[in-house]
Amino acid sequence: MAGASTREKFWSGNEIREAFLRFFESKGHRRVRSSSLVPHGDATLLFTNAGMNQFKDVFLGLEKRDYTRATSAQKCVRAGGKHNDLENVGFTKRHHTFFEMLGNFSFGDYFKKEAVAYAWELVTLPGWFGIDKSKLYVTIFNGEGGMQPDEEALSSWLHQSVPRERIVAAGAKDNFWAMGDTGPCGPCSEIHYDMGPAASDLGHTDCKFPCDCGRYVEIWNLVFMQFNRDASGKLTPLPNPCVDTGMGLERVAALLQGVISNYDTDLFVPLMKRAAELCGVDFAREEKLEEGKGGAASLRVIADHARATTFLITDGVLPSNEGRGYVLRKIMRRAIHHGRMLGTTRPFLFEMVSSVAELMKGAYPELQESEKMLKAAVLAEERQFGRTIEAAAGKLDLLIQEAKSVAKDRPPMLLGATAFRLYETYGLPRDFIADAARDQGVFFDDEGFDSSFEAEQTRARASWKGGAKEAVNPAYAKLAETYKTEPCFYHGTSAKDCRIEAIFRSAGILPAAVSGEKEPAGSRRYEIVSELKSGESGEIVLDRTAVYAESGGQVADTGAFYDNAESQLLAEVKGAFYPVAGLVAHKVVAKETLRVGDRVAVVADAERRARIIRNHTGTHLVNAALRNILGTHVKQSGSLNAPERLRFDFSHFAHVDAEELRDIEQQVNDEIRLNTQIETNVTSLEEALASGALAFFGDKYPEHNVRVVTIPDPRAARGFYSKELCGGTHVARVGDIGVLKIVSEESVAAGVRRIEAVTGISALEHYQQQAGILRQVAGKLNVAEDDILAQVEKLAQTAKQLEKELEAQKRKGALSQADELEALIRESREQVAREAMVKGNSQVQLVKGVKVAWSRVEGVNRQQLREILDRLRQEIRSGVVVLASVENGDISLIAGITKDLTPKVNAGKLMQALAPMVGGKGGGRPDLAEAGGKDTAALKSALLSIPCLLEGLL
């Protein structure tokens, strides 16, 4: 036991989380909900990995909130891209894929003195965590790299009566934090706890801080963002320095619960016990094993990965072969493999989901709401992995046999790069591959595997490096301190007497010579000016506007600026966007000179807006219908509300069948016919969510003044059909939509489906187009429209019969050609010479005493080619048979070798040599292999080269 606290109280993980948040609420901080694990609008991150992620735009000046102090318990994942702890999980005391980061934040409010005081009070006061001060150390930045030492942090810690000898200065690697290559950065200060000699990974008994043997554990990092770093590396003091702190819940739980390993806390032990039960092992016995060894490590892996799996799928990530889904798949398959190591081959991980949801329901009630979908998604992946293991095991065995066959005067070795491809492609765990190789007397290339793994990690880090966000254009940021654009677009499509507050003129395209990672060549630059002349393009900020700025899936309005009498066109408006929160920038082409201070009338294209809002309200209806019919696991993954159509992406792990689509469409149109009045109100986020309103796909919402759009339905138990947080514009009554027609449903990513639909006049145009096509088809078939289906079925049956007859003819022709080669093989039994026997497209020849027969067979598919090969292998008795066929420009090759000759020659190697000659690839087993190709002109010469190839292989 680590003996962490001066109090006798046992602190549960839930109590620690709540105490942290309550402490900072008492200090005037706003409690902010955890954001999604899928970062919204931030391409620089694979997963949310720190508490500050959701406040990134606030730190950068892109967004302003109605509070300057915040506190949160943020769910985080580090398992891919730049931040990848996956391979360490289960084998160390403190590595996790999923974890919670407790944090407090100041946005230009308090700074170092207060941040240090709050941290020391929470950590040491008996009324709070009450940790023994004699076990605590702190670090500060030492000022390397031409920067000054952080004397202010030192003074702040001394002010809290921390002994000077317990304050250690450290370098930039550990004590200077940066958001990216450019942007906000600053020194940081860490609090460390002495866990005692028993915690040392190196067996140290008398080491001193800051020894990194594992005895001294960082529990809290206080980051002081006080500089902005530009592209040249120059540091400029920020006008409003900020504070960003992070305390790992799992680490503090270990400390306060008096244990050394995070896995021995109440956040993990119940999950490990459940994993032991599901895998049929004795938890108490496994836990007695040395840390990171055997069953103990496997139980920790399963517990950790079950948490990550549950939270990631709840936030809309589903297993796939790319991006976030690929990382999730690796996490899940690693957990499944460790279950197999414990002796279970049946699905078990899906049962762990319920345990995670039950354990975490207090802080994350949404887990239990999604439990049914979670279990189905995990069970499907477990079953698929079982099938993959079977397929991959055969591939692995082939590679092991190949390694043995190529080894001559040296021990056989399975190359690391080859093994890594199995690891990446099939998800076969490394130790599974290594054990299989060693069981058959083949060495495993650990060094080569490590090299390939590191190369992949480097590639992944590079691919997710993204573009580090820079601070907003200073002119926009400064403007946002004084002005906000009042949105008039909720009340109509025109507004008069709108004042021009700022003008940004295009300064041209950034040339390649001065472009960089942050501003690639081709980017358009803008400069702030006092006027925009006729013909010039620019961006204009108004004090009020009726033009909707693109956000929340709704495209921007287009329109125009006029004089207040609306008699003179001043500018065309091509769109609008939010450069910073609350400020609308209009993309314009001036028709007359415009100056800062001018008053204009703003007119949005009313007909275009009407089409857009019909589609936007339509997405709300579609979302509600999907949740009603498919299940409440459906979550919005994206949307587009444009004039022509609506597009709605949602999480669902199965194809939506025709009957379900019909029901969804019917339910939506039933609501449209009710023609209820849409209700919009502004309230707090907490009240909105409590009322049943839905929030989507990691969107960032203000704590106050959120818009809630409700579609009432007196028939519904809750009194409404749909209720969503939404900042978009909508129809006044649902009936204004007219009708909604679903035009397509498809998969856009693993676990993500997409519905496209049209409404109103677009729906009418769609119906008219479909009716026109129907008339044309009826005309072509020479039947009435009502008789089209019957006639198509009749034609389909006729076509099917003709195809059968054609296949029969092809098969007959193929067998005739096979007869030719079969006859040649029989004739060759008397031949002892090396010369070839040729008949038509067939040839038989002896090569080093081995009979080889080959032929080009026309008009057959791969399956028929295999059937013919089996027949010829029986006829040849001992030899090699190669067949080729061309169908629709694609070459099929197949080679078969009788069992008695496989020790001498390998069919897979023969195909590997032959396939490139026809522009293809191939391979397979020693006795049977296949290949494909495209170069039909080279096929004849390739077949004639078979004796030479075979001679080289024998």
C-alpha positions, 0 to 999 in steps of 0.5 A: 500500500502506498499510504497516500493520504493523511485522511482515513477516508477511502476515495472511490474514483467517482468521489475523486472526480466529483470532488475535483469538479466541486472544488473548482466550482467553489472557486468560480469555475463553470463545470463543463461536460466532457466533449466527444472522443471524436474531436469536432472540427479539428483535423489535427487530432485522431482522438480527444487526448487532453482536457484542453482539446474542447477549449482549443479554439478559446485558447486560439482566440477563435471562440469566446465563451460566457465564462472565463473559468472552467473545470471538466472531467474529460474522457480521453484516448491515446492509441493512435497517431502521435499519441499511442500507448497501445502496446504498453497497456497491461504491462505497466502500472499506468499506461491506458488507452482510455483515461479521464483527465481532470482539469481546470482552465483560465481564459485570460482570468487568473494566472500562475499564483492562483493556479498554484494556490488552487492546486496546493489547496485541493491536493493537501488540505484535509478538507479535500484530498489531504495528501501528505506534503512530505511526499510531494515535489514540484517542477518548474521550467529552467529557462533553457533555449534562450528563454527565461527561467519561470521565476513567477512559478517558483515564487508562487510555490514558495508562497504556498510554503513548499520547501525550496529543496522540493522545487526542481527546475527542469528543461523544455522536454518536460516543462515547456508545453506547445499546442503545435509548431506555432501558436500558444505555448508556455512553461508548465509546472508539475506536481509529483508524488513519492510512491515509495521504494516499492513502486520503483520499476528498477528496484531502487531503494534510496533514489532521490527525486527526480529519478525516473525509475517509477517511484515518483509519479506525476499527478498534476500538470499546470500549463501556463500559456503566456506566449504565441510562437510564430513560424520563425520561432519567435515568442511574443507574450499573449495579451491574455495569458491562460491556464490549462491543467491536467490531472489523471483520474486513474493516477490520483485514484491509485494514490488516494486508495493507497495502491501502486498500480492504477489497475489496483483501483476501483476503476479497474478491479471490478472489470478485471474480476468480470474478465476473469469470470468470463474467461474462466480463470481465477482472479485471485490467483492471476493477480498474485503473478508478477506485474505485467506477466501472464494472466495478470497482464491479460486481465488488465489489457481486457479491462482497459480495452473494454473501457476504450471500446465502450466509450469509442463506440458510444461516441460513434466510432465503429471498427473498420479498416481505416482511421479511427475505426482501424485503431478501435479494431486493433484495440478490440482484437488485442483484447480478444487475443488476450482472452484467448491467451487465458483460454477462452475461444467464445465471444466475451468482450461484448459482455464486458460492455455491460460491466463498463456501462454499469461501473461508469453510469454515474458520470456517463449515463449515455453508456447504458442508453446505448448498451444494446447497440454496443453489445451487438457491434462488439459481438459482430466484431468478435465473430468476424475476428474469429473467422479472420483468425482461421483465414490468417492461420492458414496464411501464416502456416504457408509463410512458415513453410515457405521460410523453411523451404528457402532456408538451405545452409542457415536456420529458417527464419520468419522475416519481421516485415512478413510477420508485420504484414500479417499483424497489420492486415489480419490483426494477428497478434505478434506473440501468436505469430511468434509462437506459431513459428517457433512451434515449427522450428522457425526463428522469429525475426524480432528485430525486423518486426520492431523495425516495421512497427516503428516505421508504421508508427512514424507513418501514422504520426505523420499522417495524423500530424495535420495542420496545427491550428494557428491563432485567428487573424489578429484583426478578426480576434480584436474585432470580436472583442468589441463587436458581435454580429446580431443574427437577423436570419432567424426572423426573415431574409432581409435587414436594413441599416446594417453598419459595415464594421470591418473590410478585409480585401483579397491580397491575392493567392499565396505563391509557392515561394513563400507558402508553408505548412500553415498556409499552403500555396494557393491559399488566398490572403486577406488584408484589413482595409477601410474600403472595397472598390467596385470589382474587388473581392473581400470579406465584410463584417456587419453589426447585423445580418440576414445572411445565414453563415455556414454552420451545423451542416446548413450551407450559407445563404447567398444574396446581395447588399443594397442601399437602404432604399434597395434601389442600388446594388452595392455588392453580391454576397457569395456566402458567409462564415464565422471567422470567430464565434459570434462574428459573421464575415460575408464573402462579397464582390463589390459593385460600388465602393464600400467603406467602413461605417457605411449602412447597407440593406442585406437581402438573402436569396429568399427562394434559395433559403426556402429550399434550404430550410425545408431540407434542414427541418427534413433532416430533423424528421429523418433523424427522429424516424431513424431512431424510432425505427432502427433504435436509439443507438443511431447518432448523427455523424454529419449532415448537409442541408443544401438547396437541392437536397439533404444528406444525413450521415448516421451511425448504424452497423447494418444495411437499412433494408427497403422495408425499413426505408419505406417505414422511415419515409412513411413516418416522416411524411405522416409528421409532415401531414400533421402540419404542427407549428415548429417551436424554437426557444433559447435556454441553458444547455443543462435545461435543454438536455434535461428536457430530452433535446439531442446534441450531436457528433461532438458539436460544441455548444455554449452553456447558456443561450442554446437554441432548441428546435422542437417538432411537437406531436400530440400523439407522442408520450413526450409531446414531441416528435423531434427535439434537437439543439440546433442553430439553423433556420427552419420552416414555420410549420412542418407542412411547409416541407410539402413532402420528403422522398428518400432517394438513396441509402448507402454506406460511407464508412464502416458503421456509418450509413448515409441517407439522401432525400429531397423535399418540396419542389425538388421532391416533385421534380424527382417524382416527375423524373421517375415517372418519365423514366417509367413511361419510357420503359413501358414504351420500350417494353410495349406494355402499360405502366402497370404491367412493367413488373410482370414483363420484366420478371418474364424477361428475367426468366428468359435471360436466366434460361439463356444464360444457363444454355450459354454456360452449358455451351461454354462448359461443353467447349471447355471440356472439348479443349480439356479433352485435347490436352488429356489425349496429349497427356495419354500419348505422352506416357510413351514419350521419354524424350525431352521434345515437346508434344503439341496439339492446338493450344496444348503442349506436354513436355518433360523437364528434368524428368518431370512431366509438365502439361499446359493449355489455353482454355477459352470461354471458361471462368475460374471455377470451371478452370479449377474443375478441369485442372483437377481432372487433368491432375488425375490423368497426368498421375505425376506432373505439373499442369498449368491452365490459362483462360481469358475472360473479358480481358482478364487473364486467369492462371492456375497451376496444379502439382501432384502430391508426390512432386511438392517436395521438389517444386512449389506451385505458388512459386511457379505462379509468382514467376509466371504472373508478372509476365502477363502483368499480374500477381499470384501465389498459393499452396505448394500443390495449387496456386492461382494468378491473374493478369491483364496483358493478353498479348504476352500470354502465349510467350508466358506459357511457352516459358513454363519449361524454363521457369520449371527448370529453374525451380526444380 
